[in-house]
Amino acid sequence: MAIVTGKAGRWRLIGAHAGLCVLLAFTLFPLLAVISISLRPGNFATGSLIPSTISFEHWQLALGIPVKQADGSVVQPPFPVLLWLWNSIKIAMISAVLIVAISTTAAYAFARMKFARKQFILNSMLLLQMFPVAVALVAIYAIFEGIGTTVPALGIETHAGLIVAYLGGVAMHIWTIKGYFDSIPVEIEESAKVDGASHSQAFRLVLLPMAVPILMVVFVLAFIGTIIEYPVASILLREEPNLTLAVGSKFYLYEQKYLWGDFAAAAVLSGLPITLVFLLAQRWIVSGLTAGGVKG
Amino acid sequence: MSATNATSPWLGRAVAGLAALALMWLVFSLWTAGQALAAVGLLALGGSAIFVYATAHSVAWKYLFPGVAGMLVFVAFPLLYTVQIGFTNYSSNNLLEEARARAYLLDQTIADEAQSRPYTLHAEGPSFRLKLAPHEGASGDALVSPPLALKASDAVTPPVAMQPLGATILAAPLNLRELISHRDALAALPLQLPDGQLIRYAGLREFGPISPLWKAEADGALTQLITGNTYRANRSTGYFETAAGERMQPGFKVNIGLANYSRMLLDADFRGPFVSIFIWTVVFAGLTVLFSTALGMTLAVVLEWQNLKYRALYRTLLFLPYAVPGFISILVFKGLFNQNFGEINGILNALFGVRPAWFADPLLAKVMILIVNTWLGYPYIMILCTGLIKAIPADLYEASAIAGAQPLTNFFKITAPLIAKPLTPLLISAFAFNFNNFVLISLLTDGRPDYLNTKLPAGTNDILVSYTYRIAFTDSGQNFGLAAAISTLIFVMVAVMAMVQLKITQRSEGRR
């Protein structure tokens, strides 16, 4: 691309770099600050942003190890962070697997089969997706309270109930997978059927292996979407050992019990892996979608 | 059709039969628990599942069923149910169905203090004996029970006949803590006195005659036996009431028509904060989209500039706020903005000697919310704009370069007009998303500081959806009905936004 360069262009370039650096400072400040705070002794110490003494007390507490202080008193970990992380990962894993399974089969029907009212169902799904779950929390709470009176294993305060609640949010994923299936020539499956394969065999043995990249992408998206979900988890889970990270983390910053340093360590500990997964997946999603190796 | 049916039809039929039985059992137990609506819903859902999978009616629905059922039950049904709750008085005062509230009242009992007899519990080997002293002010023999196992169980315990103490020798009485450990078993234990009277557990120290508090009348009214007052179910208020209008707790759930909506419009105490919250919701969503778009679009344009070095690095770092989980970055900001311990006030204090009260001052809280949300939101717009700018043909810029145009001219004459159209529907959904950005408000300020002098607590920077959450789940009253009515209003607005978005998308696609 040819853009006129000259003296004005040079100054503009320097200006752009300066502006971007200022903006980067604002963007990165909270992220760097929280790392530094997690390494700073004490929960209230305000002072230099680069800690003069490095202390791992907050990290120990976040990992569930009691800390012995200089005066001999032992500080117990305030919250079971690792348990919450495990809860989050467990719920997100199971939900993501089920979401992928459900949306793949549904997407197959939408992409390959003819049935009545197909377009209507597809469009209603898109419309439904516009309504945020947070607005229907009262109803969701009432539904799970009702379920819990008959099937206690799926009621309030159960992880199974939360997972079941997450299975409603599949519309976007169905659309994504359907788009991918649409791009795979139907002739491949048809030739398998000519050779005597049934519907389910053509689906499982021919189409699914070709769709692995998109299934991975949907899995990661569903996993991240579930692990950061707050509203539904906050009404269905209330007791401390049951919580997910997204619900539990806020308890660090209550006015009455303000654990800034402990929170920082827990936030870095739990936020870093999710962030890395997201950054890696981002690259992978783009390459997976643009490479389209199976189209050959 | 499916492989299982082809290989062994009997297995398929057996599974279908078992599923049908399990379904019938669940539906029946729901029905007997008084949840008629849920029972019917489950019957419809389970019945269609068995129909879809056990018959060869439609192969497509075998693949579709789980997804569609999940969306119907957990997305579509909650929406409709919310609308329905909006027309009721469902709240912590009116939680139960009428029949359950009636049963609750009829279960209430009262102990006759004057006839109560103190008791002591004595261990005897692995079992226990219970000794009853005569009631206060009366003379008479102490009574003793045969050895009791005192194991708590769900089965109804038959009455235990008490005998005169006579010469029975008992061990030392158990202390209070041991009594507490046997409380559940004792509470289930009726004792029969020699004269045939039944007495029951009336506290940690006494057994006494227990009589019901309420009597059911033939016409459905309830009479309070002590006062003799008759309470009738009033199905427009949802309480049992006397003729004078005196109410008995708990109330029950009834349909109250448009009362929740008229409260929003007509109750001046409620309308004031409600209107302010509504305006702030729109302002909040609008300004968020405006600021993030301004910042994100500028960055996208600047980062497309070929002469700029390190563009990939800038792009990755600027993308970070989008990759960090929202609940973590919002809480990090909550800590950083803290008035006394927060790093942001530390810096402001060092530079300018001020410590703004970010969480106590309504206006500053709003400023903080917008700063945080812009930080959270601009990377997404940046990614969107980058994609759209890449799609603009390069020869347009070449032509403008030949004409000697400046970058600003390029932006306003080429870039902005070309990306505006495809960007608009995306910005509308960003607006709709922030209109309902519950997580941000809930985790950052929880809507506080609150308005003063309101009957229902309302926050100055609550948005509609966080306000409904407060009404429903946190503050006293737990008024689910009112919260659902406000949610219904939100649905209407979301539906309007969805329609506008659809129209714009269709128009831009039609022209393409």
Boltz contact constraints between the chains, C-beta under 6 A:
constraints:
  - contact:
      token1: [A, 1]
      token2: [B, 306]
      max_distance: 6.0
  - contact:
      token1: [A, 1]
      token2: [B, 394]
      max_distance: 6.0
  - contact:
      token1: [A, 1]
      token2: [B, 397]
      max_distance: 6.0
  - contact:
      token1: [A, 2]
      token2: [B, 398]
      max_distance: 6.0
  - contact:
      token1: [A, 2]
      token2: [B, 401]
      max_distance: 6.0
  - contact:
      token1: [A, 3]
      token2: [B, 401]
      max_distance: 6.0
  - contact:
      token1: [A, 4]
      token2: [B, 401]
      max_distance: 6.0
  - contact:
      token1: [A, 13]
      token2: [B, 307]
      max_distance: 6.0
  - contact:
      token1: [A, 16]
      token2: [B, 302]
      max_distance: 6.0
  - contact:
      token1: [A, 16]
      token2: [B, 308]
      max_distance: 6.0
  - contact:
      token1: [A, 20]
      token2: [B, 314]
      max_distance: 6.0
  - contact:
      token1: [A, 24]
      token2: [B, 317]
      max_distance: 6.0
  - contact:
      token1: [A, 27]
      token2: [B, 318]
      max_distance: 6.0
  - contact:
      token1: [A, 30]
      token2: [B, 332]
      max_distance: 6.0
  - contact:
      token1: [A, 30]
      token2: [B, 336]
      max_distance: 6.0
  - contact:
      token1: [A, 33]
      token2: [B, 343]
      max_distance: 6.0
  - contact:
      token1: [A, 34]
      token2: [B, 332]
      max_distance: 6.0
  - contact:
      token1: [A, 44]
      token2: [B, 341]
      max_distance: 6.0
  - contact:
      token1: [A, 46]
      token2: [B, 341]
      max_distance: 6.0
  - contact:
      token1: [A, 46]
      token2: [B, 346]
      max_distance: 6.0
  - contact:
      token1: [A, 102]
      token2: [B, 66]
      max_distance: 6.0
  - contact:
      token1: [A, 102]
      token2: [B, 67]
      max_distance: 6.0
  - contact:
      token1: [A, 103]
      token2: [B, 67]
      max_distance: 6.0
  - contact:
      token1: [A, 105]
      token2: [B, 63]
      max_distance: 6.0
  - contact:
      token1: [A, 106]
      token2: [B, 64]
      max_distance: 6.0
  - contact:
      token1: [A, 106]
      token2: [B, 67]
      max_distance: 6.0
  - contact:
      token1: [A, 108]
      token2: [B, 63]
      max_distance: 6.0
  - contact:
      token1: [A, 109]
      token2: [B, 60]
      max_distance: 6.0
  - contact:
      token1: [A, 109]
      token2: [B, 63]
      max_distance: 6.0
  - contact:
      token1: [A, 109]
      token2: [B, 64]
      max_distance: 6.0
  - contact:
      token1: [A, 113]
      token2: [B, 60]
      max_distance: 6.0
  - contact:
      token1: [A, 115]
      token2: [B, 60]
      max_distance: 6.0
  - contact:
      token1: [A, 128]
      token2: [B, 75]
      max_distance: 6.0
  - contact:
      token1: [A, 128]
      token2: [B, 76]
      max_distance: 6.0
  - contact:
      token1: [A, 130]
      token2: [B, 494]
      max_distance: 6.0
  - contact:
      token1: [A, 130]
      token2: [B, 498]
      max_distance: 6.0
  - contact:
      token1: [A, 131]
      token2: [B, 79]
      max_distance: 6.0
  - contact:
      token1: [A, 131]
      token2: [B, 494]
      max_distance: 6.0
  - contact:
      token1: [A, 132]
      token2: [B, 436]
      max_distance: 6.0
  - contact:
      token1: [A, 134]
      token2: [B, 436]
      max_distance: 6.0
  - contact:
      token1: [A, 134]
      token2: [B, 438]
      max_distance: 6.0
  - contact:
      token1: [A, 134]
      token2: [B, 465]
      max_distance: 6.0
  - contact:
      token1: [A, 135]
      token2: [B, 465]
      max_distance: 6.0
  - contact:
      token1: [A, 135]
      token2: [B, 487]
      max_distance: 6.0
  - contact:
      token1: [A, 135]
      token2: [B, 490]
      max_distance: 6.0
  - contact:
      token1: [A, 136]
      token2: [B, 78]
      max_distance: 6.0
  - contact:
      token1: [A, 136]
      token2: [B, 79]
      max_distance: 6.0
  - contact:
      token1: [A, 136]
      token2: [B, 82]
      max_distance: 6.0
  - contact:
      token1: [A, 138]
      token2: [B, 85]
      max_distance: 6.0
  - contact:
      token1: [A, 138]
      token2: [B, 472]
      max_distance: 6.0
  - contact:
      token1: [A, 138]
      token2: [B, 480]
      max_distance: 6.0
  - contact:
      token1: [A, 138]
      token2: [B, 483]
      max_distance: 6.0
  - contact:
      token1: [A, 138]
      token2: [B, 484]
      max_distance: 6.0
  - contact:
      token1: [A, 139]
      token2: [B, 78]
      max_distance: 6.0
  - contact:
      token1: [A, 139]
      token2: [B, 81]
      max_distance: 6.0
  - contact:
      token1: [A, 139]
      token2: [B, 82]
      max_distance: 6.0
  - contact:
      token1: [A, 140]
      token2: [B, 78]
      max_distance: 6.0
  - contact:
      token1: [A, 146]
      token2: [B, 35]
      max_distance: 6.0
  - contact:
      token1: [A, 146]
      token2: [B, 38]
      max_distance: 6.0
  - contact:
      token1: [A, 149]
      token2: [B, 33]
      max_distance: 6.0
  - contact:
      token1: [A, 150]
      token2: [B, 29]
      max_distance: 6.0
  - contact:
      token1: [A, 150]
      token2: [B, 30]
      max_distance: 6.0
  - contact:
      token1: [A, 165]
      token2: [B, 74]
      max_distance: 6.0
  - contact:
      token1: [A, 167]
      token2: [B, 70]
      max_distance: 6.0
  - contact:
      token1: [A, 168]
      token2: [B, 70]
      max_distance: 6.0
  - contact:
      token1: [A, 168]
      token2: [B, 71]
      max_distance: 6.0
  - contact:
      token1: [A, 168]
      token2: [B, 74]
      max_distance: 6.0
  - contact:
      token1: [A, 168]
      token2: [B, 75]
      max_distance: 6.0
  - contact:
      token1: [A, 170]
      token2: [B, 67]
      max_distance: 6.0
  - contact:
      token1: [A, 199]
      token2: [B, 59]
      max_distance: 6.0
  - contact:
      token1: [A, 200]
      token2: [B, 2]
      max_distance: 6.0
  - contact:
      token1: [A, 200]
      token2: [B, 3]
      max_distance: 6.0
  - contact:
      token1: [A, 228]
      token2: [B, 325]
      max_distance: 6.0
  - contact:
      token1: [A, 228]
      token2: [B, 326]
      max_distance: 6.0
  - contact:
      token1: [A, 230]
      token2: [B, 327]
      max_distance: 6.0
  - contact:
      token1: [A, 230]
      token2: [B, 439]
      max_distance: 6.0
  - contact:
      token1: [A, 231]
      token2: [B, 438]
      max_distance: 6.0
  - contact:
      token1: [A, 246]
      token2: [B, 327]
      max_distance: 6.0
  - contact:
      token1: [A, 249]
      token2: [B, 331]
      max_distance: 6.0
  - contact:
      token1: [A, 250]
      token2: [B, 443]
      max_distance: 6.0
  - contact:
      token1: [A, 253]
      token2: [B, 334]
      max_distance: 6.0
  - contact:
      token1: [A, 253]
      token2: [B, 335]
      max_distance: 6.0
  - contact:
      token1: [A, 260]
      token2: [B, 335]
      max_distance: 6.0
  - contact:
      token1: [A, 260]
      token2: [B, 341]
      max_distance: 6.0
  - contact:
      token1: [A, 267]
      token2: [B, 328]
      max_distance: 6.0
  - contact:
      token1: [A, 271]
      token2: [B, 324]
      max_distance: 6.0
  - contact:
      token1: [A, 271]
      token2: [B, 325]
      max_distance: 6.0
  - contact:
      token1: [A, 271]
      token2: [B, 328]
      max_distance: 6.0
  - contact:
      token1: [A, 274]
      token2: [B, 325]
      max_distance: 6.0
  - contact:
      token1: [A, 275]
      token2: [B, 323]
      max_distance: 6.0
  - contact:
      token1: [A, 275]
      token2: [B, 324]
      max_distance: 6.0
  - contact:
      token1: [A, 278]
      token2: [B, 323]
      max_distance: 6.0
  - contact:
      token1: [A, 279]
      token2: [B, 323]
      max_distance: 6.0
